[in-house]
Amino acid sequence: MKYTSYLLHMGKFWFAAKASNWELSQYELDELKETLEAVKGLNAEKNGVKVSNVPDSVLQTQVAQLAEAIKRKSPAEFQKLYDETLSACNGCHTEAGYKFIHIVRPTAPPVTNQKWEM
């Protein structure tokens, strides 16, 4: 997986939702889905963990729930599910022997040349 691509979309996803720009949030969620689908196709295994199986689980649970939160335009629900998604990612990293890769909520926009508010 292109780790930096995933981080970029997760960061943009966070700031779009924090600005209640639900259309951009949906767009970034779709980009995350594409990234996760690409990971599935790699059939990768790291330290005995079939990491390509993890995206399916995330797509069916956290990502599906995030899509519903976006439809409902619910900031509180979005934030809770975003944190759960990060937890799922970090759990996989730990299980695969990469606990040093720990993703957190972004504190600054990942790009400075994009307007987050509508």
C-alpha positions as CSV (number, residue, x, y, z in Angstrom):
1,M,0.0,0.0,0.0
2,K,1.1,3.5,-0.6
3,Y,1.3,4.5,3.0
4,T,1.7,8.2,2.2
5,S,-1.3,8.1,-0.1
6,Y,-3.4,6.6,2.7
7,L,-2.2,9.2,5.2
8,L,-2.9,12.1,2.8
9,H,-6.4,10.9,2.3
10,M,-7.1,10.3,6.0
11,G,-5.8,13.8,6.8
12,K,-7.9,15.5,4.1
13,F,-10.9,13.4,5.1
14,W,-10.5,14.6,8.7
15,F,-10.3,18.3,7.8
16,A,-13.1,18.1,5.3
17,A,-15.4,16.6,7.9
18,K,-14.3,19.1,10.6
19,A,-15.3,21.9,8.2
20,S,-18.6,20.1,7.6
21,N,-17.7,19.9,3.9
22,W,-19.6,16.6,3.5
23,E,-19.2,16.5,-0.3
24,L,-15.4,16.6,0.1
25,S,-15.6,14.1,2.9
26,Q,-17.4,11.7,0.7
27,Y,-14.9,12.2,-2.1
28,E,-12.0,11.5,0.3
29,L,-13.8,8.5,1.6
30,D,-14.1,7.2,-1.9
31,E,-10.3,7.8,-2.4
32,L,-9.7,5.8,0.8
33,K,-11.8,3.0,-0.5
34,E,-9.8,2.9,-3.7
35,T,-6.6,2.7,-1.7
36,L,-7.9,-0.2,0.4
37,E,-9.1,-2.0,-2.7
38,A,-5.6,-1.7,-4.1
39,V,-4.2,-3.2,-0.9
40,K,-6.5,-6.2,-1.2
41,G,-5.2,-6.9,-4.6
42,L,-1.6,-7.1,-3.4
43,N,-2.1,-10.3,-1.5
44,A,0.6,-9.1,0.9
45,E,1.8,-10.8,4.0
46,K,3.9,-9.2,6.7
47,N,5.4,-11.2,9.5
48,G,2.9,-14.0,9.0
49,V,-0.1,-11.6,8.9
50,K,-2.1,-11.5,5.7
51,V,-2.5,-7.8,5.6
52,S,-4.4,-7.9,2.3
53,N,-7.3,-9.4,4.3
54,V,-7.6,-6.5,6.6
55,P,-8.9,-3.9,4.1
56,D,-12.0,-6.0,3.5
57,S,-12.9,-5.9,7.1
58,V,-12.3,-2.2,7.3
59,L,-14.3,-1.6,4.2
60,Q,-17.2,-3.6,5.5
61,T,-17.2,-2.1,9.0
62,Q,-15.6,1.3,9.6
63,V,-15.7,2.6,6.1
64,A,-19.4,1.6,5.6
65,Q,-20.2,3.3,8.9
66,L,-18.3,6.4,8.0
67,A,-20.3,6.7,4.8
68,E,-23.5,6.6,6.9
69,A,-22.1,9.3,9.2
70,I,-21.4,11.5,6.2
71,K,-24.9,11.0,4.9
72,R,-26.3,12.0,8.2
73,K,-23.8,14.9,8.4
74,S,-23.0,14.0,11.9
75,P,-19.7,15.4,13.2
76,A,-19.8,13.5,16.5
77,E,-20.5,10.2,14.8
78,F,-17.8,10.9,12.2
79,Q,-15.2,11.7,14.9
80,K,-16.0,8.5,16.8
81,L,-15.8,6.3,13.7
82,Y,-12.7,8.1,12.4
83,D,-11.0,7.2,15.7
84,E,-12.2,3.6,15.4
85,T,-10.8,3.4,11.9
86,L,-7.4,4.6,13.2
87,S,-7.6,2.0,15.9
88,A,-8.2,-0.8,13.4
89,C,-5.3,0.4,11.3
90,N,-3.0,0.6,14.3
91,G,-4.1,-2.8,15.5
92,C,-3.1,-4.3,12.2
93,H,0.2,-2.5,12.3
94,T,0.9,-3.9,15.8
95,E,-0.1,-7.5,14.8
96,A,2.1,-7.4,11.7
97,G,5.1,-6.3,13.8
98,Y,5.0,-2.6,12.9
99,K,3.7,-1.1,16.1
100,F,6.0,1.9,15.4
101,I,3.6,2.9,12.7
102,H,0.9,4.6,14.8
103,I,-1.6,6.8,13.0
104,V,-3.3,9.6,15.0
105,R,-5.7,12.4,14.2
106,P,-4.0,15.2,12.2
107,T,-3.3,18.4,13.9
108,A,-2.6,20.5,10.8
109,P,-4.0,20.2,7.3
110,P,-1.9,17.9,5.1
111,V,-2.0,20.5,2.3
112,T,-2.1,24.2,2.5
113,N,-3.5,24.9,-0.9
114,Q,-7.0,23.5,-0.4
115,K,-10.0,25.2,1.0
116,W,-11.8,23.0,3.5
117,E,-15.0,25.0,4.1
118,M,-17.7,25.3,1.5
